[in-house]
Amino acid sequence: MMIDPFSYVDQYKDASYQEILKFKNELISDITKFEHDFNRKDPNWRVCPSPDVYYQWNLEALGLIAPMLSEAFNREYECGEKNTFDYGKDMKEFYKGK
């Protein structure tokens, strides 16, 4: 049984911008993989929940995580200790560490 997207995403409500960004990127990666590798003859379609259920779950979670990402950006860069001028440097470090 899968946890519903609302409950799962709720764990990110107080997360840092970069933690939420990482989760968003993972969701987009999974969504893109399904859209590009769609193959119903794949044996994974016989598992439960099936890949299309994961796809729908990821889409729902992405819709829920987007406002959290915006709030975290505002909390950290607009109103927090970080400056928007630091954003570019922070993102270079974030993506370099992948």
PEDA-V499060 format. One record per residue. RES is the residue in one small letter. SS is DSSP state (H for helix, E for strand, C for the rest). PSI is psi in whole degrees, -180 to 180 (none if undefined). NEAR is the number of other ideal C-beta (glycine too) atoms within 12 Angstrom. Layout:
res=RES ss=SS psi=PSI near=NEAR
res=RES ss=SS psi=PSI near=NEAR
This chain:
res=m ss=C psi=137 near=7
res=m ss=C psi=145 near=17
res=i ss=C psi=146 near=14
res=d ss=C psi=151 near=15
res=p ss=H psi=-35 near=24
res=f ss=H psi=-46 near=18
res=s ss=H psi=-41 near=16
res=y ss=H psi=-47 near=20
res=v ss=H psi=-28 near=27
res=d ss=H psi=-27 near=16
res=q ss=C psi=-14 near=18
res=y ss=C psi=4 near=30
res=k ss=C psi=-31 near=21
res=d ss=C psi=15 near=14
res=a ss=C psi=162 near=22
res=s ss=C psi=163 near=24
res=y ss=H psi=-45 near=31
res=q ss=H psi=-33 near=25
res=e ss=H psi=-42 near=21
res=i ss=H psi=-39 near=32
res=l ss=H psi=-41 near=30
res=k ss=H psi=-45 near=23
res=f ss=H psi=-43 near=30
res=k ss=H psi=-43 near=31
res=n ss=H psi=-38 near=22
res=e ss=H psi=-42 near=20
res=l ss=H psi=-48 near=32
res=i ss=H psi=-39 near=21
res=s ss=H psi=-45 near=18
res=d ss=H psi=-40 near=23
res=i ss=H psi=-47 near=26
res=t ss=H psi=-41 near=17
res=k ss=H psi=-45 near=19
res=f ss=H psi=-44 near=26
res=e ss=H psi=-32 near=16
res=h ss=H psi=-26 near=11
res=d ss=C psi=23 near=17
res=f ss=C psi=118 near=17
res=n ss=C psi=102 near=14
res=r ss=C psi=-14 near=13
res=k ss=C psi=-10 near=10
res=d ss=C psi=136 near=15
res=p ss=H psi=-19 near=10
res=n ss=H psi=-19 near=20
res=w ss=H psi=-15 near=19
res=r ss=H psi=-5 near=11
res=v ss=C psi=160 near=12
res=c ss=C psi=126 near=12
res=p ss=C psi=150 near=17
res=s ss=C psi=164 near=19
res=p ss=H psi=-34 near=26
res=d ss=H psi=-29 near=21
res=v ss=H psi=-43 near=20
res=y ss=H psi=-40 near=23
res=y ss=H psi=-49 near=25
res=q ss=H psi=-40 near=21
res=w ss=H psi=-46 near=27
res=n ss=H psi=-40 near=32
res=l ss=H psi=-44 near=22
res=e ss=H psi=-46 near=23
res=a ss=H psi=-39 near=33
res=l ss=H psi=-42 near=28
res=g ss=H psi=-32 near=19
res=l ss=H psi=-31 near=28
res=i ss=H psi=-25 near=34
res=a ss=H psi=-48 near=22
res=p ss=H psi=-33 near=17
res=m ss=H psi=-38 near=29
res=l ss=H psi=-43 near=32
res=s ss=H psi=-45 near=18
res=e ss=H psi=-42 near=23
res=a ss=H psi=-40 near=29
res=f ss=H psi=-48 near=25
res=n ss=H psi=-41 near=16
res=r ss=H psi=-40 near=20
res=e ss=H psi=-39 near=26
res=y ss=H psi=-34 near=26
res=e ss=H psi=-43 near=17
res=c ss=C psi=-8 near=13
res=g ss=C psi=-161 near=17
res=e ss=C psi=-27 near=11
res=k ss=C psi=153 near=22
res=n ss=C psi=147 near=14
res=t ss=H psi=-22 near=18
res=f ss=H psi=-24 near=9
res=d ss=H psi=-13 near=18
res=y ss=H psi=-48 near=20
res=g ss=H psi=-45 near=14
res=k ss=H psi=-44 near=15
res=d ss=H psi=-40 near=22
res=m ss=H psi=-35 near=21
res=k ss=H psi=-43 near=12
res=e ss=H psi=-40 near=13
res=f ss=H psi=-50 near=21
res=y ss=H psi=-22 near=14
res=k ss=H psi=-33 near=9
res=g ss=C psi=-1 near=11
res=k ss=C psi=none near=13
